[in-house]
Amino acid sequence: MAANTTSGAASAPPRTARPGRAEARAGVLFALPWMVGMTLFVLIPLILTFYIAQTKFQITGAPKWVGLANYEALMKDPAFWRSAKNTAIYAAISVPLKLVMALGLALLLNRATALSGFYRTVFYLPFLMPAVAGSVVFMLLLTPGAGPVNIVLQALGFSPPDWLLDPSVALWTLILLSLWPLGVETLVFLGGLQNIPKDVSEAADLDSPKAWHKLVWITLPMITPMILFNLVIGIIYSFQVFTQAIVIGGTTGTPAESTLMYMVVLYRAAFRYFNMGAAAAMATVLFGVVLVLTLLIFRSARGWVHYEGAGR
Amino acid sequence: MTAKTHARPASLSRRGFLKGSAALGAGLAMPRMALAQQEGQLLLWLPGGSDLFCKIHTGLLEKFSTGAGLGPATTVCGLGQDTEFTQALIGSITAGTPPDISMLWDSPVSLGAQGAFMPLDDMMKGSKISIDTWPAGLLSSCQFKGVTYGLPVTAGVYSMWYNQELFEAKGIPSDRASFPKTWDEMRKLSKEFTVWDGDKLVSAGFMPNRVPETMVIWSALNGGGMFDEANLKYTIDSEQNVEMFNYFLDWMNEEYKGDFNLVDRSGNFLDGYPNATTGMGPAFREGRQAGMQSGSWLLGDIFADPVPTFTRWNLAGNPVGPSGSKSVSGTWPNWFVIPVGSKNPQAAFDYLSYLAVEGSVEWYQQIPDVPTNSQVQRKAPEGLVKNRGQEVADDITAFLGEQAAIVTPMWNSPVQSYYTDQIARATEKIYTKAASVKDALAEAQAATQAELERVLAG
């Protein structure tokens, strides 16, 4: 038996598993720094957030288990519902608006002109400006009475609104400001547009001279993966809108809570009221909502996103 | 401090948020500095403030440390205001590397009641800054359930500021004694100055209060209050407060076209500083507003840009409401606390004693935050003497001392920030007519009382 085994081993083909294992080991080693970072800074905080959400934790002292009491309190908190409503309106309007504007810009920037590079840089530049600074600039531009925007509107015969003081207008102002900057979304669309094969584009030109036919039947289907990407990222970011909201509306969402956003309420619960349990509960609710929305979008994407070379 | 402005007093301001970003970065770098802290070497943290503010405190701490034979002291300045400073401080306390002593611009009661700051009562006993050397109303801003968690070493004192030149131009006596003693008198006088050009407010007299932090002063002026600390009960929707807001609402409707947006479009009539949101200059300094309530910190800034269009102004006591019986004042103190985990608590307390009595004299002379300990021999601020003369400066100093002694209890709740946000929300709803006075106050009352009970439970 032993001899057979020995002879069998001698005649056996060389083991192919070894190089695979070595590759796998190398792969793990290369991924290790990321995995450690992910565990330390994402996974553990995520688990802790779910734990803290079920405790009374005022930062100093130890957390005390309270079960679902924080969630019950949230359901009764008018600020929670008000901020959820404001954020939902903001997301529902700003995301599609941003997509359309960014696509329009990308289509313009895709035209080959001598100044293409210049325009691309100009439209991307605002993205490099800190959001706080950008918000402050817009606040000064939109100042009632003395602000340049209202001065121009008045000179043109319009009766300008109180952009940031009127509760019925302030949220729309915030939505308007969400359109600035559009650099990243535009760049993603531009990448998609430039990947459309020339022969396809030229064939479309021959088939129909109408530009909108080409846009609807060729261009849009070809860039649906980019639309999906911008849509998902846009929804995630819009539910987390914070900087512009807190700079403009403070922690109370002035005027009259019209700019009170979900993340602002979460922030003030944690760092103004020291109610970490409530803040963590809000974070888990947001996590759940964004997760469900993202899954729904991915599910629907099977029907409308077309990948080059794929069956559909 | 140079300025506690009230453009968005109830919330984190833009300026605060900008400073906060820097403070957060500084806070992250803080452990390295804090680890350098050693026994016998004091480490002091300060929130925002001007370069002069930092220089004064650095100098005072060095002077004390040298005199007491301690090692070299460290003062960390400009860690941000409001929430962001608190974040950095709490972070250091929970990490076990707090400063020995810290200044706060927010009430120490909330965090003190949760065990973040050392109780000072035992150290105060037999010291030169014992409890009886502090005005009770002021000290209550640091106390909860009989425990003292900090000291209001100096304070901005709220009183009425008025433009004497505008008064005199209309033949109205401008001495302090003649200033209106009641809300009715003030409202009647206000009309003398209020001028509209269409929907633009050209000039105004006085304004109904809109500042959430000071609403408790106006409530006390009307015989009410916001928080009954003895019984742990909020009284936001009391009869006096309903009456107060109805009075203000009626005043706004009668004199300001029922719309503060029109007022805000016309200028900054809210306080004595440029508006951080709109960039509009202060109507009071522009000579477009006869008077307003402001903190005494304005004494340090009023001679700087934007320079007032007039030279003669004065301070007077706060007028009394329809249901009130006596004038009271209010403050926004500069609190000092000794965080739990301080490596030098006794030396930190000794510094507090020095600062409260000797140090605050020098502080007040350069930046007019009013020393509050009864043993302090106040000397008029240098800037005030230079610009208004010794007699006026001495008179104002004496007046602010009197006002500091009649401070109504405020800042004394363990859910102070929550209350402030709720009263800001109610005030906005009332003035924008989104809710009736009763409903808005009842909602604020219910929410704040529930939060108080949640915090105190278990």
HADDOCK unambig.tbl for C-alpha pairs under 7 A between the chains (distance, minus, plus):
assign (segid A and resid 60 and name CA) (segid B and resid 94 and name CA) 6.56 0.50 0.50
assign (segid A and resid 60 and name CA) (segid B and resid 114 and name CA) 6.58 0.50 0.50
assign (segid A and resid 60 and name CA) (segid B and resid 115 and name CA) 6.97 0.50 0.50
assign (segid A and resid 60 and name CA) (segid B and resid 116 and name CA) 6.49 0.50 0.50
assign (segid A and resid 139 and name CA) (segid B and resid 277 and name CA) 6.60 0.50 0.50
assign (segid A and resid 139 and name CA) (segid B and resid 278 and name CA) 6.83 0.50 0.50
assign (segid A and resid 140 and name CA) (segid B and resid 278 and name CA) 5.88 0.50 0.50
assign (segid A and resid 140 and name CA) (segid B and resid 279 and name CA) 6.88 0.50 0.50
assign (segid A and resid 143 and name CA) (segid B and resid 278 and name CA) 5.18 0.50 0.50
assign (segid A and resid 144 and name CA) (segid B and resid 265 and name CA) 5.38 0.50 0.50
assign (segid A and resid 145 and name CA) (segid B and resid 265 and name CA) 5.61 0.50 0.50
assign (segid A and resid 145 and name CA) (segid B and resid 266 and name CA) 6.95 0.50 0.50
assign (segid A and resid 165 and name CA) (segid B and resid 261 and name CA) 6.66 0.50 0.50
assign (segid A and resid 247 and name CA) (segid B and resid 13 and name CA) 6.99 0.50 0.50
assign (segid A and resid 247 and name CA) (segid B and resid 14 and name CA) 5.11 0.50 0.50
assign (segid A and resid 250 and name CA) (segid B and resid 11 and name CA) 5.03 0.50 0.50
assign (segid A and resid 250 and name CA) (segid B and resid 12 and name CA) 5.10 0.50 0.50
assign (segid A and resid 250 and name CA) (segid B and resid 13 and name CA) 5.94 0.50 0.50
assign (segid A and resid 251 and name CA) (segid B and resid 11 and name CA) 4.85 0.50 0.50
assign (segid A and resid 251 and name CA) (segid B and resid 12 and name CA) 5.73 0.50 0.50
assign (segid A and resid 252 and name CA) (segid B and resid 11 and name CA) 5.97 0.50 0.50
assign (segid A and resid 252 and name CA) (segid B and resid 421 and name CA) 6.39 0.50 0.50
assign (segid A and resid 256 and name CA) (segid B and resid 425 and name CA) 6.73 0.50 0.50
assign (segid A and resid 256 and name CA) (segid B and resid 428 and name CA) 5.72 0.50 0.50
assign (segid A and resid 256 and name CA) (segid B and resid 429 and name CA) 6.18 0.50 0.50
assign (segid A and resid 271 and name CA) (segid B and resid 83 and name CA) 6.24 0.50 0.50
assign (segid A and resid 271 and name CA) (segid B and resid 87 and name CA) 6.63 0.50 0.50
assign (segid A and resid 272 and name CA) (segid B and resid 83 and name CA) 5.84 0.50 0.50
assign (segid A and resid 272 and name CA) (segid B and resid 417 and name CA) 6.47 0.50 0.50
assign (segid A and resid 273 and name CA) (segid B and resid 417 and name CA) 6.39 0.50 0.50
assign (segid A and resid 273 and name CA) (segid B and resid 418 and name CA) 6.16 0.50 0.50
